[in-house]
Amino acid sequence: MENNVVKNIELLAPAGTPSAALAALEAGADAIYAGLSRFNARERGENFTPEAMGKIIEHFHRHGKKVYVTFNTLLKEQELPAAFEQLALLNSLGPDALLVQDLGVIRMAKKYFPGLTLHASTQMGFHNSAGLAVAEKLGVTRVVLERQVTMEELAAIKSKTSLELEVFIHGALCCSLSGACYFSSYLGGYSGNRGKCKQPCRRRYFSSGGNGFFFSPQDLCAIELIPELRRLGVASLKIEGRLRQTDYVTAAVSAYRMLLDTPDEKFASAIPEARRILSGVGGRRWSHGFYTQSSAKSLIRPDALGSAGKLCGAVEAVSENGFGFTASSRLFIGDRIRIQPDNGDEGPALTLTKFFVENMPATRVLPGQRVFVCCDKAVPLRGQVFKLGGNLADYSKLLAALPEKRTPLDLVIELKADCFKAAAKVLPGVVWEKKLELAPAKSRAASAEQIADEFKAADSDIWCAGKIDVKVEPGLFLPASELKQLRREAWDFFKNELVPEMVADNGSTELEAFRKEYQQLAGLEFAENRIETAALRHRGEEPANRKAVRSAGVFEFDSTSREVILPEFMPEGKLNVLEKAIQRAVDSGIRKFRVTSLYGVKMLEKYSGKIEITFSVPLPVANSQAVLMAKQLGAVKALAHIELDRESLVGLRNKSVLELELYRLGRPALLVTRAAIPVEGDIRDARNNAFTVRFDSKSNLTRIYPKKIHSIPRLPGFHDFFDLTMAHWRAEDTDSFNFDRELP
């Protein structure tokens, strides 16, 4: 530490576009996270083409910065071949890490591209040290923690893991536990777990006690917590906002860069300036999110419209050519606005390119003036007008001048007293060698690290250093000037002897291997007319099948229970309580356990060989590659991901090496949160969709359930799972979720 400033804590910025990536770099980000157009959790954004991603990665690497690529959505079975092709493409682009959610993606990456570094997305829901032990077993090097972990829990988790921890520091918050939200998917098939969330949590809802925005959290701004995060040794501070533009990225990165570069003794005095910078871009009211209990209790303001930005007026008139309103603050040509309906639905957004003030063409409008904005979008009458941002910086020239991605060359280097050898790893016959006469070192001997660092400089617009393996005869003195000369001569040799096409890895070998394995992968045989054993969570309703396995929560089982279910969320401070409850269940003769979050694998580890584990909702198993990983983690059965449509379920069944269950009846929790929700009981939205909100005092979690009971027909090859906690057999008002519609 120098000047009490931690140099190695990473500032990680969002980049939804190449322009945003350049803005982040200019403002001082250490790394960005960005995605291609498919298989990333912000598919609604502009995102990157492969060519643009390659150039951005090259540009960042030349500046000593990092690029993490998001590959963090759940995959349907029929998407696996295309997803693998994209995985091979990403491997060739050479990002610093892939951000992943799906167990199937982890399995494919580790098996076929072991050189890829993997980071576990917050969508994986890791929230305690037991979960991080599983993450380490999966082979990830960094975990983006669940956003609903408190500072106290974070400190306890950090003390028990060697994995890098990444936490959100700024931006919009989801109300639900990450990876456990089906709200958007239930209302229209647009799954947040597949990058298509329509943000129903931002809508207005109605209850017998009034209406409000009951699930819309304030934004996160955890400036004051930076010193504590530094002290804990968190690896990366993450800014949310891949759907935001360059002005937001510039402001957010600049503010946090300034704070991270400020010595501890001057930190408090720098906070006002950081807040001033951040206030220049639109956002909701700031909070500490879930980091403190007091913040979590006041996170939801039911009277606050969920839109981000600065309120500038309300629409008073609409026509085919645009809309009019009286401005309450300044607006300029080039500003971006959103018109928000009062029901909280996502309204149209646009950039101001032409408007009239008091019936005259203008480039600005002042408070109190009436303005007519020209546009061809449908604008809601009385919709509120929010300014999202100002004129955007023009990065077109910089983007056009970005260098092409260089080809990495992996080298094997050997240093001996009498010679120096460097060989291309993929072409071992291509070797450069030079005779030496090195003397023993008197103090500082040549090291593999020193040589590898020197050879990272390729001095080429075509080549860059890939992985460099160095073997050094100990105790030799190699002057720095001589090492530099060796590096120059070696790279000159390779540049003359090789062309990129000779060593470029296009993933063809891995693609062929995967296609062969996938073609041979066959699911378990099943009889079309067999009746599978039903499994259920029993609450008074008797199962139709008397042979059904009665399940109950691990803290609630009784003498009739044959299976227990671990909670989907277990705070770090209560793991010891859960451990005792599991032991009681085992001592009571329970041999079947249902795991609903990956941390459960670790909690049950010591009973391996004595119990049966089923992966169950909301832990997603959406494809055959995820099934293979579930089996590797000890599962003997898996409940097929509840969001899947019929075609995807059948595809999964035909390739699954484990017995599968189908969630056939019940009221699944659509949203689970630690936030204090200001309503309980029955609610509805503007479209008359009905829900029930319930707070569980034992877990301090609030859950939203649909009023309609989920009910779908049997599918051959699946065991039935009936959730009777809030459902009954004779229900007439039912819904099939995504079963009868294609999940986009």
N, C-alpha and C positions, 0 to 999 in steps of 0.2 A: 504494500500500500504506500502510495506517495501522495502527500498533501491530503491524507485521509480520503482520497478518491479511489473507489474500486474500479480498476481499469477493465476487468474481465467480465463484468456483468453485461450481458448482451441486450441491446435495444432492438427489438424485433418489430418491423413495420408491416402493415398490410399493403398489398399491391394487386389491385384488381385489374390494372392495365399496365402496359409498358411505361406510359407516362407517369403513373403513380410510382412505379419502381424507381424511375430517375429522380422524382421528387423526393422520395425517401432517402436515396443515396446523397443527394445534395444537402438535405437537412441533417444528416448525421446518423442515419440508421446503421447498425452493424450487420443487419440481415433483413431480408424480406421473406414473406410467405406468399405464394402465388400459385395459380392453377391453370390447367388447360381447360378447354371448353366442356369436357366430360369428366365424370367421376371425381368431382370436387365439391365441397360443401357450400360453394357459392356459384352454382351453375346459372343463376339468374343474372350474374354480372357479365361484363364484356370478356374478361379473362384473356388468355394468351394463345396465340398460334404456336405450334412447335418451333417454327423458325424464330419468332420473337423471343420465346423462352430461351432458346439456345444463345441468342445474342445477349440477352440480359444476364444470363449466367456467366458468359465470357466477360462481359463488361464488369460485373461485380467482382469476379475473381481477380481481374487485373487491378482492381482497387483494394484487394485484400478483404472483401466482404463476402457474405454468404447468401445463398438462395435456397430456401426450402420449398419444395413443390407439394401442393396439397393433392392427395389421392385418397381422400377421406370420406367416401360415401359407401353405403352398403350396396353390394352387387347382387343382381338377380342371376339365376343360373344361366340363362340364355345370353347374358352379357360377359361371361367369363372369357371367351376367346378374344373379344374386342378389348377387354380390360387388360388381358395379358399382352396384347400387341402394344397397348399404350405403356404398359409397365416396361416393356423392352425398349420402347422409344425413350422413355424418361431415363432409363439406365444409360442410354447412349448420350444423353444430354449432359450427364455428369452433375446433377444437383448435389448440394451438400447433405441433404436428407430428404426423405419422403415422409409426409405427414399422413398417417393411416388410421382407419377406423375398423375396417372389416377384417376379421380373423382370416378370411380367405386370401386377402391381399397380402397379409403378413406371411402366410404359408407359401404363396407363390414367390414372393420376393426373397425369402430366406432360402428357398430350395433352388431357385434358378438364377438369382442375382445376389449372391451372398455379399458382394461388395457394396451394395446399397445400404446406407445408414437409414434406420427407421426411427421416427418419432411417433409416439402414441398420441393421437388427437384427443382433445377434451371429449369428443364424442364417444370415446371408449369408457368414459365414466370412472376413471381411476380416482379414488378419493381417500384411500387409507394405505398404510404400509403393507398390508397383506396383498392388496392389489398390485402395488409396485413390485413385490416379489414375483408375482406372476408376469408382470410386464418384462422384468429382467429375464425370466425364463423364456419368454417369447423372442427375445433378442433385440428389443428396442433399447436405444441408448438414452432417450429422453422421453419424459412424460409431461404432457400438457394437462395439468391437474383440473379436475372438476371445478367449475367456477363457484360452487357453493361450499367450498372448504373455507373454514375460518382461519384467521392468522394463527391462533393457538394450535389448531389442528395441523396447519402447514408446518409449524415449528417442530411438532412431534414427529410428523412424517419424515421431514428432512433429516432428522437425527437417526433415522433407521434405514436409510437407503443410500446407495452410492450412485444411483441414476441421476442424471441431470433433471432438474425440475424447471418447467416453464409455467409462468402464471400470467393471467391477464391483468393489465394495469390500467387500461383506459378503453372506453367505448361502450357500445350498446350491450345490454345483458339479455340473455334468455331467461324466462321465468322458470322453465323446467330444468330438472336434472338433465345433464347432457346425455344424448343418446337414448333418452327414455321418454321422448315427447312424440305423440302420435296425433296431436291436435290438428295440425294442418292436413295431415294425411287422411284423417277421419272425415274432414269436412270437404274433401274434394280430390283426394289422392295425391296431393302435392306434398311429398314427404320431406320433412326437415332432415331426416337421416340420409336423404339422397340429394341434398342441396337445392331443394325446391320449396322451402317453407314460405307460406303466404302470410305468416305472422298473425294468426287469429288471436294471439294473446294481446295484440294492440287494439282490438275491437272493443266497442261498447257492449256491455251485457246488462240484462235486466233481471231484477229480483223483486220479491214482495216488499223489500225494504228500500227500494230505489234502484237507480241504474248507475253505472260507472265503468271505468276501465280497471276491472278487478285484477287483471293479470299482467299489466303493463309496467315493467320495472323502470326505475330511473336509470340513467347511464352511470357507468363506473368512471370514477376519477380518483385514483388512489395515490395522489401525489405525496400526501403526508406519510404514507407507509413505506416509501422507498428506503429510508435508512434502516428500517427493520428487515426489509427484504434483502438488503445488502448484507446485514449481519447474519442472516440465516444462510447465506450462500446460494440463493436462488440463481440459476444459470441464465435465465432469460426473462425479460419483461416484455409482454406482448401487447401491442395496440390493436384493438379490433377495428375493422372497417374496410373490408375488401369491396364493398359496394359503394364506398365513398370516393370522392374525386381528389385531384391533386392538392387543392387548397387545404383540405382537411388533413391529408397526409403530411404536408409541409408543416402545418401548425402543430399537429400532435407530436411529430418527431422532433421538431425544433424545441418545443417546450420540455420534453422529457430528456433530450440530449443535454440541454442546459442544466437541468437538475442533476443528471448523472455525472456531469463534469464539475459540479459544485462541491467543494470540501464540506464535510459534515458541519464544521463550526459556522459556515455561512449558509447552510441549506435553508433554514427557516426564512431568511431574508430574501431568498430567491423565489419562494413560492408565489408571492403576488404577481411577479412578472410572468411566471409560467401560466398562472390562471388568466392573465390578460391575453397572452398569446392564444390559449385554448378557447377563450370566449369569442374569438374572431370567426369561428366556424360554428355552424348550427349543431345543436344537440339538445338533449333533454336535460332536466335538472340533474346535477351531479350527486353522487353518493359514494360510499365505500363498498357498495355492493353487498356481498355476503361475508366480507372479511371480518366484520364485527357484528355481534348480536343486535346491537342497537340499530345499525344500518339495515339489517335484514328485516327488522320489525317495521321500519318506516319506508321500505323500498318501494312499495306500491302506493301510489296516490290515485285513488279512484276518480278524483275530479279532474285529473290532468290528461288531456288528449295525448295519445301515445306517439304522436308525430314528433320527429326531430326537426330542429331549425328554429328560426326567429319568426314569430308571428308578425305578418305585415298587413293583415286585413282579412275581409271575408267577401266572397263573391256575391255581388248584388244583382248581376244580370248576365245572361249567357246568350250566345247566338251561334250561328254556323261558323262564323269567322273568328270567334274568340269569346272573351268574357271581361266584365268590368268590375272594379272595386275601388274603394277609397283607401289609399295607402296610409298606414300608420307609421311607416318608417321608410327610409330611402331605399330605392331600387335603381339599378343601372342596367343598360343593355349588356348582356353577357352574364348576368346573375342567373342562378338556377333556383327554381322554386318548385314546390309541391302543393297541390290543392287537395286538402284533406277533408273527406266527408265527415260529418259529425258522428257517424256510427263507428269510426275508427278504422274502417277498411282502408287499404292502401290506395291512395288517390294518384292521379296522373302527375308526372314530373316533367318539367321542360326547362329549356334555356331561353331566356328572354332575348329574342332577336329583333322584334319589332313591336312598338306600342305607341299609343297616343295618350297625351296628357291634356285634359280639357279640350279634346277634339283636335289637337295639333300634334304632328310627329315630334317625338322627343327621344332623348337618350338617357334621361333620368327622370324620376318622379320623387317629389318631396312629400313629407308627412302632411296629410290633409288634402292632397290633390287626388282628383279622380283620374284613374288610368284605365284604358282599354287595351288588353293584351291580345295580340293576334296569335291564334293557334288553331289547329285542326283537331284537337283532342276533345273528348267528351268531358266537360267540367261540371261538377255537381254544384247546383245553386246553393248558396249559403255555406259552401265549403270554405274552410279557413286556408288562407294563403301563407305558406311558410317559406322563408328564404333559406335555402340549403347551403349556398356558397356564392362566392363572387366570381369575377373573371378568372379563368384558368390560365396558368402559365403555358406557353406554347413550347412543347418539347419536340416538335416535328423535325427540326434540323438535327437535334441531338440523336433522335431515334434513327433518322436516315443515315447518320454517320457511325452508328454502332458497328463494331468489328464483327466479322463472321466468327462463329465458334471455332476454336482451334481443336485439333485432334490430339488427345492425350497419348503419350507414349510411355508405357511401363518399362522401367529399366531394372536390370540386375547388375549391381556394381560390386567389384571385389578389389580390395586394396591389400597388397603385400609389399614387403620391403623392396622387392626387385621389379614389381610390375603393377600396373593399374588396368583393370578390365571393365568394360561397360558393354552390356548386351541388351538387345531388345527382347523383352520377355516373350512376346508372341512369336518372335522370329529368332530363336536362340542361335542360329547360324550367323546372324548379323552382329559381329562383335568388333568393338574398337579396343585396341590394346596398346599400351606404351610402357617401355622399359623404364625402371626407376632405380635409384640408389638412395634409399631413405635410411637415415640414422635413427638410433633409439631416441625417444623423447626424454628430455631431462625433467620436464615438468608436465606440460600439457600435451597429451597424446591425441592423435587423430581419432575421431569418433564417427560412428555410423550416422548419428544425428547431424553432425557438422557437414558431412559429405552430402547427405540427402537434402539438407537445406540449400546448399550451394547449387545442386543440380536442378532445383525447382525453376531456376531462371534459364529458359530455353532460348531467349533472344530471337523469337520467331513469330511471324504473324500466322503461321500455319500449324506449328507444333506447340504443345505445352507439356510440362512434366505430368505424368500420371503417377502411379504408385512406384515408389523407388525402394527396392530392397538392397541393403548394403551389408556386406560382410567385411570386417576389418581385422587384419592381423594386429593384435594388441601391442601397445608400447612404441608406436612409430611416430616420428615427428614429420608432419607434412605442412610446410609453410602455407599460409593463406593465399599468397600470390601464386604459388604453384598449383594449389587446388583450383583457383579460378582459371588458370590456363588449361588445366586438364578438362574442366567443364566446357570451356569454349571449343577445344579441339574435338571433344567427344560429340558435342551437339552438332558441330559442323559436319562431322562424319555421318551422323544419322540423317541430317538434312540432305546430304548429297546421295546417300544410299537408299533412302526410303521415300515413299509418297504415302499420303494419308490412307489411300485405298488399300494399301497393303496391311494395315494394322487396325483400321476402323472396325469397331464392333457394332454390327447392326442387329445383333440379337437373333440372327437366323438359326444358330445352333440351339439356343434356348427355346425359340419358338417351335422348332421341330420336335424337341424333346417333350415340351408341354403338350403339343397336339397329340403326340403318340400316347402319353400317359392319360390324357383326358379321354381320348377315344376308347382306351381300354378300361377306363373307370366305369364300373357297373354297380348299380344299387343292389340292395338286398332283395332276394326273391320274396314274393308275397302272393297269397291267394286272393283272387278278386272278391270272393264272397266270404272271406273270414271275418269274424267279429273280434275286433281287438279289445284288449282290456282297457276300460276307461279309467282315467285318473282325474281327481277333482279336489278342489279346496272346499271342505264341507262346513256349512253354517246352517244346520237345521233342515235343509232340503235333503231328502233321501235320494240317492242316485238311482237311476232307472235300472242300472246293472248292479245287482247285489254283490257281484265279485269285484266291483271297482275298488281301486286303491284309494283309501281315504287319506287326504293330505291336510296338513295344518302348518301354521307358522311355527318356527322353531321355539318360540316363546309361549305357544298356545296349544301344543299337542296334548292328547289325552290317550286313554287306553284303547280307543278305537282307531287311532291314527297309525298308518303303516308307512307314511312318508312325511318328512318335514321340509319346509321351505325356508331358505335363508333370505333375509331382507335384501332388497335391491340397493339399500343405502345403509351403511353402518359406520358411524363416525369413529375416528381413530381412538377416541377415549372410551369407546364401548366394545372394542374388540375382545377384551378379556371377559366381558359379560357374555358375549356371543360364544366364546370358546367354551365356557362352562355350560351353556345351554346345549351346545352340540354334544358335549360329553354326556349330559343327562339323557339326551335322546338315544345315544348309542347304548348307554347303560340300560335303557328301557327296552332295548331290543329293536330300535329303529335301524334299518339297513338301507333305506332309500332316502336320498337327499336331493333336493331341487336347488340348483345354483342359479341365481338371478342376476349376478354381477360377477366379474372375473375374480374378485378378491376371494370369493367362496372356494375357489380351487385350492388356494393356499390354506384356508381354514380347515379344509377336509383332508389335507395332504397326509397327515399321520395315520389316517384310517384307510389308506390305500390298500386294496385287496380285500377289505372287510365290508365295504359299502358299495352301493351303486349310485352314480351321479347322473342326473339329468340336467342339461342346460335348458333353462326355461325363461319365459318372458319376464322382464324386458331385455334379457341378454340375447342379442340377435344372432341367429344362425340362418343365413339367407341363401347360402349356396354350398355346393359340395366341397369346395376347398375349405370353407369354414367348418364343415362337418369333420373333415380330416384333421383340422387343428383341434377341434373339440375332443375328438378321440385321443389325440396325442396328449391332451391335458387331462385325460382320465374319464371323460364322459362315456356312458354306455347308451345314452339316448339323448335326443335333442328335440325341443319344441320348435317347429318351423316358425320363422319370423312372422309375427302377427300381421304385418303390413302387406304381405305378399298376395298377389292375385292367383287365380286358379292355375293359369299356365305356368307361372313361376314355381308354384308348389309342386305341380306334376314333374316339372323339369328337375327340381331338387330331389324329389323322391326317386327318380330314375337313376340318380347318380350317388345317392347317399349310402355310405358304408355303415351308418348307424341307424337303429330304429328311430323313427320320427313320430312326433305327436302333432296333432292339429288342434289349435284353439277353436273349439266348435261352438261353445256357448259361454257367455259371461258378459260382464261389463269391465273391459280392460281400462286401467287408468290411462287417460289421454295425456295427462300432465302431472308431474310430481315435483313438489317444490318445498324448500325450507323457508321461503319468504312468508311473511304474515299476510294472508289473503283476507281482505276486508269484507268477505261475504261467506256464508255457509248455507247449505241447502240447495234448493232448486233455483236454477237460473236459465235464461234463454238469450239467444242473440237476435239481431234484427231480422234474420231469416227464419226465426222461430225454431231453430235447432235448440233442443233442451239438454241440460246437463245437471249433474249433482256435484256439489263441492263438499268435501268432507275433510275435516282435520282429525288426525290421529295423535292423540296426546302422548301415546307411548313412544312414538318415533319422532314426534314434532314435525311431521310431514303433512302437507295438504295435497289431496289428490282430486282431480276432476274426472268424473265418470260420465259417459253418455247416458241419457235416460233410456234410449232404445237398447235392447239387449242384443248383443252380437250373437248371431246364430247362422251357421252355415252347414251345408249337408256333409255327410261322410265322404271321404275320399279313400278309395282302396289303397292299402299300403301304409296308412297312418293310424296310429293309436289316437283315441279321442281324449281330449282334455276339456273338462267341464269346470268352469270357475263359478261356484255357487255362493261366493261371498256376498254378492249383491244381485244375484239373478235367481230365477226359478224356472222350472220346466215348462210351465203353462203360459209363458209370456206370448202375447199376440203382437205387441209393438216391437218388431225386431229390425235389425239392420245387418247387412253382410260385409260392412267395411269395404275393403278393396277386392274382395273375393270375386265379384262379378264384373269388375272393371279393370282395365289394364293399368297397372301402376307405372306412371311415367318416370 
